[in-house]
Amino acid sequence: MVRSSTYFFLSLFLIACSNSSNQSVVNGEAFGTTWQIKFYKNTTDFKDQELELKINNELERIDSIFSLYDKNSTISQINQDQSLQWNRSIGYEDFSKLIEISDEVTYKSGGYYKVFINGKWDFNSIAKGYAVDRLSQILESYGLTNYMVEIGGEIKFSGKKPQLNWTFAIIDPTFEERLFEEFQVNKNFSIATSGNYRNPGHIIDPSSKISVESNLLSVSVIDEVSTAKADAWATALFASKEDWLSIADNYNLAAFFIYKDNKVIKSISTDRWQEMLR
């Protein structure tokens, strides 16, 4: 069962945080996009620069494994020479984790999601979400529990701001309206969004090997544990053409869809989405 309503919103948009004096912010660029982390300290046992160095090192490590644009990355070398084995390469544990998530989503979605197409590995649809999870683990290793990690629109929320919840919004896919719907984050979770509105044609139907074309404009998925899984599911649901509602409902996914119906932009969300944001 789903609930439907008409909106003019799409894509994740992070609402600005308060200017609290104990808020720390680090940001930069990675994976061809931007990233930012906002957190509130409950200890003074470390310096922000120390944490920022670890974050940048981790982003560089993940990029060195999964970047398709770096000919020296692990994945590029394996794609160039299929005789190479992941279990003998740098990043084997990372690869294994993403394969585990990918296999689950591939099976449950009925094959609408794959990371091995045309004899090549491609983790672009899940790597950003995975990086968010890895950075979150670093924050938690420092005892941080109130934070937000965002990479290219994939976000993980933990805890809250002082006396306020984290918030996010979904904005207009056509960019004709600047209105947005604000959601309160009342529990820890991750959220990821997929769509062709910014980069048309980049989502491929694994079965036909061609760009997905449907009335669906965007899909956002919430997962309570894994940003990588939310990332993979958002791509899978977008690629599923006419089946996105039934798949999301069958697996009790927290999903929010933006679609076009006779030139009218509408939204529809699953019951699980409503429960997560209640």
BELWO-V43734 format. One record per backbone hydrogen bond with DSSP energy under -0.5 kcal/mol. NH is the residue of the N-H (numbers start at 0). CO is the residue of the C=O. E is the energy in kcal/mol with one decimal. If there is no record, write none. Layout:
nh=NH co=CO e=E
nh=NH co=CO e=E
This chain:
nh=2 co=268 e=-2.7
nh=4 co=266 e=-2.6
nh=12 co=168 e=-2.3
nh=14 co=166 e=-1.1
nh=22 co=19 e=-1.7
nh=23 co=38 e=-3.0
nh=25 co=36 e=-2.3
nh=27 co=34 e=-2.1
nh=29 co=32 e=-2.3
nh=32 co=29 e=-1.9
nh=34 co=27 e=-2.4
nh=35 co=149 e=-2.6
nh=36 co=25 e=-3.0
nh=37 co=147 e=-2.3
nh=38 co=23 e=-2.3
nh=39 co=145 e=-2.1
nh=40 co=21 e=-1.1
nh=49 co=46 e=-0.6
nh=50 co=46 e=-1.6
nh=51 co=47 e=-2.8
nh=52 co=48 e=-1.9
nh=53 co=49 e=-1.6
nh=54 co=50 e=-2.3
nh=55 co=51 e=-2.6
nh=56 co=52 e=-2.3
nh=57 co=53 e=-2.1
nh=58 co=54 e=-2.3
nh=59 co=55 e=-2.2
nh=60 co=56 e=-2.0
nh=61 co=57 e=-2.5
nh=62 co=58 e=-2.2
nh=63 co=59 e=-2.0
nh=64 co=60 e=-0.7
nh=64 co=61 e=-0.9
nh=65 co=61 e=-2.5
nh=66 co=62 e=-1.9
nh=70 co=68 e=-0.7
nh=72 co=69 e=-1.9
nh=73 co=63 e=-2.0
nh=74 co=64 e=-2.4
nh=76 co=72 e=-2.2
nh=77 co=73 e=-2.1
nh=78 co=74 e=-2.5
nh=79 co=75 e=-1.7
nh=80 co=76 e=-1.5
nh=83 co=80 e=-2.1
nh=87 co=84 e=-1.5
nh=88 co=85 e=-2.2
nh=91 co=88 e=-1.1
nh=94 co=90 e=-2.8
nh=95 co=91 e=-2.8
nh=96 co=92 e=-1.9
nh=97 co=93 e=-2.2
nh=98 co=94 e=-2.4
nh=99 co=95 e=-2.1
nh=100 co=96 e=-2.0
nh=101 co=97 e=-2.8
nh=102 co=98 e=-2.9
nh=103 co=99 e=-1.6
nh=104 co=100 e=-2.2
nh=105 co=101 e=-3.0
nh=106 co=102 e=-2.3
nh=107 co=103 e=-2.6
nh=108 co=104 e=-2.3
nh=109 co=106 e=-1.0
nh=110 co=105 e=-2.8
nh=116 co=119 e=-2.0
nh=119 co=116 e=-1.6
nh=121 co=114 e=-2.6
nh=125 co=122 e=-1.9
nh=126 co=122 e=-2.5
nh=127 co=123 e=-0.5
nh=129 co=125 e=-2.2
nh=130 co=126 e=-2.6
nh=131 co=127 e=-2.1
nh=132 co=128 e=-1.9
nh=133 co=129 e=-2.4
nh=134 co=130 e=-2.6
nh=135 co=131 e=-2.1
nh=136 co=132 e=-1.8
nh=137 co=133 e=-1.5
nh=138 co=134 e=-2.2
nh=139 co=135 e=-2.4
nh=140 co=136 e=-1.6
nh=141 co=137 e=-0.7
nh=141 co=138 e=-1.2
nh=142 co=139 e=-1.7
nh=143 co=138 e=-2.0
nh=145 co=39 e=-0.5
nh=146 co=144 e=-0.7
nh=146 co=157 e=-1.8
nh=147 co=37 e=-2.4
nh=148 co=155 e=-2.2
nh=149 co=35 e=-2.6
nh=150 co=153 e=-2.3
nh=151 co=33 e=-2.4
nh=153 co=150 e=-2.1
nh=154 co=152 e=-0.5
nh=154 co=190 e=-2.7
nh=155 co=148 e=-2.3
nh=156 co=188 e=-2.9
nh=157 co=146 e=-2.5
nh=160 co=163 e=-1.6
nh=163 co=160 e=-1.8
nh=165 co=184 e=-0.5
nh=167 co=182 e=-1.7
nh=168 co=12 e=-2.4
nh=169 co=180 e=-1.1
nh=170 co=9 e=-2.9
nh=170 co=10 e=-2.0
nh=171 co=178 e=-0.6
nh=180 co=169 e=-1.2
nh=181 co=179 e=-0.5
nh=182 co=167 e=-3.5
nh=184 co=165 e=-2.7
nh=185 co=183 e=-0.9
nh=188 co=156 e=-1.1
nh=189 co=222 e=-3.2
nh=190 co=154 e=-2.8
nh=191 co=220 e=-2.1
nh=193 co=218 e=-2.5
nh=195 co=216 e=-0.6
nh=196 co=216 e=-0.6
nh=201 co=198 e=-1.6
nh=203 co=201 e=-0.6
nh=204 co=209 e=-2.9
nh=205 co=203 e=-0.7
nh=208 co=204 e=-2.8
nh=209 co=204 e=-0.5
nh=211 co=202 e=-2.6
nh=216 co=257 e=-3.2
nh=217 co=257 e=-1.8
nh=218 co=193 e=-2.3
nh=219 co=255 e=-2.6
nh=220 co=191 e=-2.7
nh=221 co=253 e=-2.6
nh=222 co=189 e=-2.2
nh=226 co=224 e=-0.5
nh=227 co=128 e=-0.5
nh=229 co=225 e=-1.7
nh=230 co=226 e=-2.5
nh=231 co=227 e=-2.4
nh=232 co=228 e=-2.7
nh=233 co=229 e=-2.3
nh=234 co=230 e=-1.7
nh=235 co=231 e=-2.5
nh=236 co=232 e=-2.9
nh=237 co=233 e=-1.8
nh=238 co=234 e=-2.2
nh=239 co=235 e=-0.8
nh=239 co=236 e=-0.6
nh=240 co=237 e=-0.9
nh=242 co=239 e=-2.4
nh=243 co=240 e=-0.7
nh=246 co=242 e=-2.4
nh=247 co=243 e=-2.1
nh=248 co=244 e=-2.3
nh=249 co=245 e=-2.6
nh=250 co=246 e=-1.7
nh=251 co=248 e=-1.2
nh=252 co=247 e=-2.7
nh=253 co=221 e=-0.7
nh=254 co=252 e=-1.1
nh=255 co=219 e=-2.5
nh=256 co=267 e=-3.1
nh=257 co=217 e=-2.7
nh=258 co=265 e=-2.6
nh=259 co=214 e=-2.6
nh=260 co=263 e=-2.9
nh=263 co=260 e=-1.3
nh=265 co=258 e=-3.2
nh=265 co=263 e=-0.5
nh=266 co=4 e=-2.9
nh=267 co=256 e=-2.0
nh=268 co=2 e=-2.7
nh=269 co=254 e=-2.2
nh=270 co=0 e=-1.1
nh=273 co=269 e=-1.7
nh=274 co=270 e=-2.3
nh=275 co=271 e=-2.4
nh=276 co=272 e=-1.6
nh=277 co=274 e=-0.9
